[in-house]
Amino acid sequence: VKGLERCLEKAEQRYGGDPSFVLDICRAAVHFGDVESLTSFLVALSGDPDVQVLRVRSTMHDTHRGLRMVKVNLKVLDDGAKAVFVDGHVCEVLMIPARLSSLCTPEKHARYLDAHLRPRPR
């Protein structure tokens, strides 16, 4: 779960202070041994009646920055989510091939955040 300070920082820097655009407050990473397993998981997730897939974004062919992965924004709509009033909350699932996940170290992530969070020229 993303901390409050980081959520507010991201909202300010990327969305003009509007926190309703921050979609990765709740995020999970799933690591796959191969792309076929990743694809099968995505198909199963998309077919689950208790899950509403809102967006799928792949950075697998993004050669200029970041870790290669598939990002899925979704809502969980089952009775458990409804019972605790989070069925309207958007979660993010990062689907990462295992051979690439070992490349993401805390140091590299800190450098990514530093570069990614610099104020952008207007």
N, C-alpha and C positions, 0 to 999 in steps of 0.2 A: 504494500500500500504506500502510495506516494505521500510524503509528509505535507502538512499544511503550508509551511513556508515555501517549499518547492512548488506546490500547486499555485500559490499566489504569484510567485516569481514567474512561472511559465505563463500564467494568465496575463500578467502585465506585459511581458516581453513579446508574446506572440499574438495575443488576442485583445489588445487594447484594454486590459483589465477585466475582461468578462470571463469569469471562471466557468461558465456553462460550456465553454468550448474545450476545456481540459478533459480529454477522454481516457487518459491512462492513469487515473487515480488508483484503480485496482488493475493490476497487471500480473500476468503469469507468463513464464517462458517454458516452452515444451521443446525438448531436443530430440531430433530424429536421426536414426542411423543412416537413412537414405532419403532421397527426394520422393520416392514412391510411397514410403510410409507417411511422409508429410502430406502428400496429396490425398492419400486415403483418409487421414485424419480430418483434413479440410472438407472432404466430401461428406464424411459422417457428421461432422459438426453442422454443416449446412442442411443436412436432412433431419436433424433432431428437432422435433416439434416443440421442445422446451427451450430452444435457443433461437433468437432472432439475429441473424448475421446482418450487420448494418454496412460494413465496408471491409473489403479485402484489398490490401496493398502489398505488392511484392517489391522488395529491393534486391532481388536475386541478380538482376542485370544492371544494377546501379553502380557504375564503375568509378564514380567520382567521390563517394563518401560513405561512411557507415558500414555496419555489419550487414551481411546478406541474410535476409529473413523474409518471412511472410507475416504481416501484421493483420490481425483480424479484430475489428471492433464489433462487440456483440452485447446483447441483453439476455440474461437468463430469466425465463418466464415461468419456471415451475412453481409448484405450491410453496416450496421452501423459501424461494425468493420473494414471493408475494406475502408470505407470513411475516417477514421482517422488513417489508416495504422497500426492497432493493430491486424489484423487477423493472423499474424504469432507469436503473443505473447502467451506464455503458462501461463495459470492461474491455481490456485489451489483452489479446493472447498473441505472444510472439512465438512463431514457429521457426525453429532454427536447426539447420542441418548440423549434426554433432561435430563433423570435421571442421566447421567454421566457428562453432561456439567456443572452442578452446582459444581462439584468437582474441576474444573479448576479455581483457584483464581489467581490474579496477583502475589501473593507471591509464590505460587506453580510454576507458569510459570517462575518466576525469578530463582528459585532453579533449575528447569529443564534446563534453558539456561546455568546457571553456570556449571552444571555437564556436559551438552552436548557439551559445547564449550571449555572445557579444552583441551589443546593439547594432542593428543593421542600418546602413545609410538609407535615408528616405529620399 
